[in-house]
Amino acid sequence: MKKPLYQQVISDLEKKIKTEMKPNDRLPSERQLLKEYGVSRNTIRLALNNLEERGIIYRLHGKGTFVSTIYLDQTNLGSMYSFSEQMSEAGRKPTTQNRTLELVVPDAAVANQLNLKAGEKAYKLVRLRLADGVPLMYGETYLPESIFPDLKMSDLNENHLYTVMKRKYNEQSVLAFEDVQAVNLDKRDSKILGVKPGDASLKIFRRAINDKNVPIEFTISLARGDRFIYRSRQYNHLVYLLKGISQCLQKVTQN
């Protein structure tokens, strides 16, 4: 099956970046890329947005697009929504080992994240996420029984978790809140992730909300520190606002 055009552009640009360019090198302009690939402007923008979200490139307003100092072998957790999609787009083969699924009464901290009352139950799913057979993330996911009744391991072995949520329960995450903490792996977790005890890890606490503003998932994950980063972009909105006001005033005075 042939890849969509924007994914073809992503793959080609990524290959050129990794084999022909150095960190902080400037990429061709959108106009040059349009001419080179013979595709629509929207296709180029989709490709560049993907590369930026994954931390392979960065943009400076008014100056252009540049190669990041951190390449694909460190995935940006700040943009990660679907592990499988991110790994596939990176050219890796993602797999998930669903280790256990049990109905539990979660502790107070987890219950609070899911707005559960005392004694309410949730499914606890323990998973190991791999790419090309290499373990990268290990975590526990809690799903309210009231929202996902009769959840079975066979459901999760046949489809991705979010696919099961959507198809079987008509539930979908529209917003997620994440907190990230730097930790050192203990002996048990380091063995699961195939690294040494004491190695660095990112501990991610993720709470997903549906379109009714109800929490439907709470996940605590450990991500290998040598394979992931957490990058965010911050913009000075006041600067852009003032520039916009200035431009408007200039037009008014000219008229």
Secondary structure, 3 states (H helix, E strand, C coil): CCCCHHHHHHHHHHHHHHHHCCCCCECCCHHHHHHHHCCCHHHHHHHHHHHHHCCCEEEECCCEEEECCCCCCCEEHHHCCCHHHHHHHCCCCEEEEEEEEEEECCCHHHHHHCCCCCCCCEEEEEEEEEECCEEEEEEEEEEECCCCCCCCHHHHHHCCHHHHHHHHHCCCCCEEEEEEEEEECCHHHHHHHCCCCCCEEEEEEEEEECCCCCEEEEEEEEEECCCEECCCCCCCHHHHHHHHHHHHHHHHHHC
